Amino acid sequence: MKQPNTTTARIFFLKSRITNSAIVFRRGPTDWIQMSLWNLDNDTLEPGQWINKKVPMRNCDLSPSGNYLMYAVDNFENGNSRTVICKPPFWTGLTVWEHGDLLFDTGGGVFADEKTVLLNLKSTQALEHYPVPSHLNVALFQTQKEYSLPKGHVNLLHEYRQEINRWTEQNDPAFLQQETDLESLAPIVPKLWKKPITHSAALYWISFYDSKQRKNIDWFYLGRKESKIKLHDVSWADIDNNNRIIATKEGKLYASK
């Protein structure tokens, strides 16, 4: 008997900067996304709300405590897009900003700290019925870096978010050349990031946009001393508060021992 075709759910998560928890996004079927809370101390999931919207994961950010999530909704085909702050595991908007489409890296933002929101928008004015809570300070995202395609400085908000999440950019052109075809990727410049696990081990991450596949590519490696071992088929990874590698692979969540 012929087995029916099945599609693996796409899983992504955001690790809280302070608490040992993460927000998990399960995409599928189609554009439906479920948000869940992942308690990393006992590896339990608290299922949350579903939403039928296009939500680019790279435009999302968690407050340091994990109590608030900022996400962008892409409504390019149906009107203005929105940037929203909600309380996980629910998508319901507490504060909402309306703006243009997300094609030009507009929308979303970052929590600089628990009380400061930096918006990737042109205005801080929220919708009248979804005002900014009194405990939050809102400003526009600014950086001293300048957009530079040859240097790989393309998504400056994304770079800033990685840096405050303890990822540091590495200068290792030999390793990048070994793992990627730099000439065929030009003018796109891959980025190599590093996050320490222990004094002798670290998680490495190569990220770049593949114009042929029209998608972001993320490759992860476990580094010890001078060697880096690729974590094959891992689509996303980070480090929890117990120095475990947490990852998504083929629609499942994993945590190292």
C-alpha positions as CSV (number, residue, x, y, z in Angstrom):
1,M,0.0,0.0,0.0
2,K,1.4,3.4,-1.0
3,Q,2.1,5.7,2.0
4,P,0.6,9.2,1.8
5,N,3.0,12.1,1.4
6,T,3.7,13.9,4.6
7,T,5.3,17.3,5.2
8,T,7.5,17.9,8.2
9,A,6.4,20.9,10.4
10,R,8.9,23.7,10.4
11,I,10.1,24.6,13.9
12,F,11.9,27.7,15.1
13,F,12.5,29.1,18.6
14,L,13.7,32.1,20.4
15,K,15.7,31.6,23.7
16,S,15.1,34.1,26.5
17,R,18.2,36.0,27.4
18,I,17.7,35.7,31.2
19,T,15.3,32.9,32.1
20,N,15.9,29.3,31.0
21,S,13.0,29.2,28.6
22,A,12.2,29.7,24.9
23,I,9.3,30.4,22.7
24,V,8.7,27.7,20.0
25,F,7.0,28.4,16.7
26,R,5.5,25.5,14.8
27,R,4.7,26.4,11.3
28,G,2.3,24.2,9.3
29,P,0.0,23.3,7.9
30,T,0.4,26.1,5.3
31,D,0.7,29.5,7.0
32,W,-0.7,28.4,10.4
33,I,1.8,29.0,13.2
34,Q,1.4,27.7,16.8
35,M,3.3,29.4,19.7
36,S,4.4,27.3,22.7
37,L,6.4,27.9,25.8
38,W,9.5,25.6,26.3
39,N,10.6,25.2,29.9
40,L,14.3,24.3,29.4
41,D,14.7,23.2,33.1
42,N,12.4,20.2,32.7
43,D,12.0,20.1,28.9
44,T,8.2,20.5,28.9
45,L,6.1,22.4,26.4
46,E,3.0,24.5,27.1
47,P,1.0,24.7,23.9
48,G,-0.4,28.1,23.0
49,Q,-2.4,30.0,20.4
50,W,-2.4,29.5,16.6
51,I,-2.3,32.3,14.1
52,N,-3.0,32.2,10.3
53,K,-0.6,34.9,9.2
54,K,2.8,35.4,7.6
55,V,5.2,36.0,10.5
56,P,8.8,36.3,9.4
57,M,10.7,34.7,12.3
58,R,13.8,36.9,11.9
59,N,11.7,40.0,12.7
60,C,10.7,38.5,16.1
61,D,12.3,39.3,19.4
62,L,11.8,38.3,23.1
63,S,12.1,40.6,26.0
64,P,15.0,39.4,28.3
65,S,12.6,37.8,30.8
66,G,10.7,36.1,28.0
67,N,7.5,37.8,29.2
68,Y,6.9,39.7,26.0
69,L,7.3,38.9,22.3
70,M,7.6,41.3,19.4
71,Y,6.7,40.1,16.0
72,A,5.8,41.4,12.5
73,V,2.8,40.4,10.4
74,D,3.4,40.5,6.6
75,N,0.2,41.8,5.0
76,F,1.8,42.7,1.7
77,E,-1.1,41.3,-0.4
78,N,-3.9,42.5,1.8
79,G,-2.9,46.0,3.1
80,N,-0.6,47.4,5.7
81,S,1.7,45.2,7.7
82,R,1.9,45.4,11.5
83,T,4.4,45.1,14.3
84,V,2.9,43.6,17.5
85,I,3.9,43.1,21.1
86,C,2.1,40.2,22.8
87,K,2.4,38.0,25.9
88,P,3.4,34.4,25.0
89,P,2.1,31.9,24.4
90,F,-0.7,34.1,22.9
91,W,-0.5,36.1,19.7
92,T,-3.2,38.6,20.8
93,G,-1.8,42.1,20.4
94,L,-1.2,44.3,23.5
95,T,0.5,47.1,21.4
96,V,0.3,47.4,17.6
97,W,2.1,49.6,15.0
98,E,0.9,49.7,11.4
99,H,3.3,50.3,8.6
100,G,4.3,49.4,5.0
101,D,5.2,46.0,3.8
102,L,8.3,44.0,4.9
103,L,10.0,43.8,1.6
104,F,12.5,46.5,2.4
105,D,13.6,45.2,5.9
106,T,10.9,47.3,7.6
107,G,9.0,46.1,10.6
108,G,9.7,44.3,13.8
109,G,12.3,45.5,16.3
110,V,14.3,44.4,19.3
111,F,14.1,44.6,23.1
112,A,17.3,46.5,24.2
113,D,16.3,45.6,27.7
114,E,13.1,44.7,29.7
115,K,11.8,48.2,29.5
116,T,13.2,49.5,26.2
117,V,11.8,48.7,22.7
118,L,13.7,49.7,19.6
119,L,11.5,49.7,16.5
120,N,12.6,49.0,13.0
121,L,10.1,51.6,11.8
122,K,9.8,55.3,10.8
123,S,7.5,56.2,13.7
124,T,6.9,55.2,17.3
125,Q,3.2,56.1,17.1
126,A,1.1,53.0,18.0
127,L,-2.5,52.4,16.9
128,E,-5.0,54.3,19.2
129,H,-6.7,51.2,20.5
130,Y,-3.4,49.4,21.1
131,P,-1.3,51.9,23.0
132,V,2.2,51.4,24.4
133,P,2.1,50.3,28.1
134,S,3.4,52.9,30.5
135,H,6.3,50.7,31.7
136,L,7.8,50.5,28.1
137,N,10.1,53.1,26.5
138,V,9.9,53.1,22.7
139,A,12.5,54.5,20.4
140,L,13.6,54.0,16.8
141,F,16.4,51.5,16.1
142,Q,19.7,53.2,15.2
143,T,23.2,51.8,14.9
144,Q,26.7,53.2,14.2
145,K,27.1,50.5,11.5
146,E,26.3,51.4,7.9
147,Y,24.7,49.2,5.3
148,S,27.5,47.6,3.3
149,L,27.0,44.7,0.9
150,P,30.7,44.0,0.5
151,K,31.2,43.8,4.3
152,G,28.0,41.7,4.7
153,H,26.3,44.5,6.7
154,V,22.9,44.0,5.2
155,N,20.4,43.4,8.0
156,L,21.7,45.7,10.7
157,L,18.8,44.9,13.1
158,H,19.5,41.2,12.8
159,E,23.2,41.8,13.6
160,Y,22.4,43.9,16.6
161,R,20.1,41.3,18.0
162,Q,22.7,38.6,17.6
163,E,25.3,40.7,19.5
164,I,23.1,41.4,22.5
165,N,22.3,37.7,22.6
166,R,26.0,37.0,23.1
167,W,26.9,36.0,19.5
168,T,30.2,37.5,18.3
169,E,31.1,37.8,14.7
170,Q,34.3,35.9,13.7
171,N,36.9,36.8,11.2
172,D,37.8,33.4,9.6
173,P,37.8,33.7,5.8
174,A,39.5,30.3,5.4
175,F,36.7,28.5,7.3
176,L,34.1,30.3,5.3
177,Q,35.8,29.5,2.1
178,Q,36.0,25.8,3.1
179,E,32.3,25.6,3.9
180,T,30.8,27.9,1.2
181,D,31.5,28.9,-2.4
182,L,32.3,32.6,-1.8
183,E,32.7,33.4,-5.4
184,S,29.3,32.0,-6.4
185,L,27.6,33.8,-3.5
186,A,29.1,37.2,-4.3
187,P,28.1,39.9,-3.7
188,I,26.5,38.2,-0.7
189,V,28.9,37.8,2.2
190,P,28.4,34.9,4.6
191,K,28.6,35.7,8.4
192,L,30.4,33.5,10.9
193,W,29.1,33.8,14.5
194,K,30.3,32.2,17.8
195,K,28.6,31.7,21.1
196,P,30.7,30.1,24.0
197,I,29.4,27.0,25.7
198,T,32.3,26.3,28.1
199,H,35.9,27.5,28.2
200,S,36.9,24.9,25.5
201,A,33.7,24.6,23.5
202,A,31.5,26.9,21.4
203,L,28.6,26.9,19.0
204,Y,29.4,28.3,15.6
205,W,26.9,29.6,13.1
206,I,27.3,30.5,9.4
207,S,24.4,32.6,8.0
208,F,23.7,34.1,4.6
209,Y,21.0,34.7,2.0
210,D,21.0,32.3,-0.9
211,S,19.6,34.3,-3.9
212,K,19.2,31.2,-6.0
213,Q,17.0,29.4,-3.4
214,R,15.6,32.7,-2.2
215,K,15.9,31.9,1.4
216,N,18.2,32.4,4.4
217,I,20.7,29.6,5.1
218,D,21.8,28.7,8.6
219,W,24.5,26.1,9.3
220,F,25.6,25.2,12.8
221,Y,28.9,23.7,14.1
222,L,30.2,22.4,17.5
223,G,33.7,23.8,18.0
224,R,36.3,22.3,20.3
225,K,39.9,23.6,20.2
226,E,40.8,23.9,16.5
227,S,38.1,21.7,15.1
228,K,34.5,22.4,14.1
229,I,32.0,19.6,13.5
230,K,28.9,20.4,11.4
231,L,25.6,19.7,13.0
232,H,24.0,18.1,10.0
233,D,20.3,18.9,9.2
234,V,20.0,21.2,12.2
235,S,17.9,24.2,11.1
236,W,18.2,26.3,14.2
237,A,20.3,26.1,17.4
238,D,21.3,28.1,20.5
239,I,22.6,27.5,24.1
240,D,20.4,27.3,27.2
241,N,21.3,28.3,30.7
242,N,22.6,24.9,31.5
243,N,25.2,25.1,28.7
244,R,23.2,22.6,26.6
245,I,22.9,22.9,22.8
246,I,19.2,23.2,22.0
247,A,18.2,22.7,18.4
248,T,15.6,22.0,15.8
249,K,16.0,19.2,13.3
250,E,13.5,17.7,10.8
251,G,10.6,19.2,12.7
252,K,11.7,18.1,16.2
253,L,13.2,19.8,19.2
254,Y,16.5,18.5,20.6
255,A,18.6,19.3,23.7
256,S,22.1,17.9,24.3
257,K,22.9,16.1,27.6
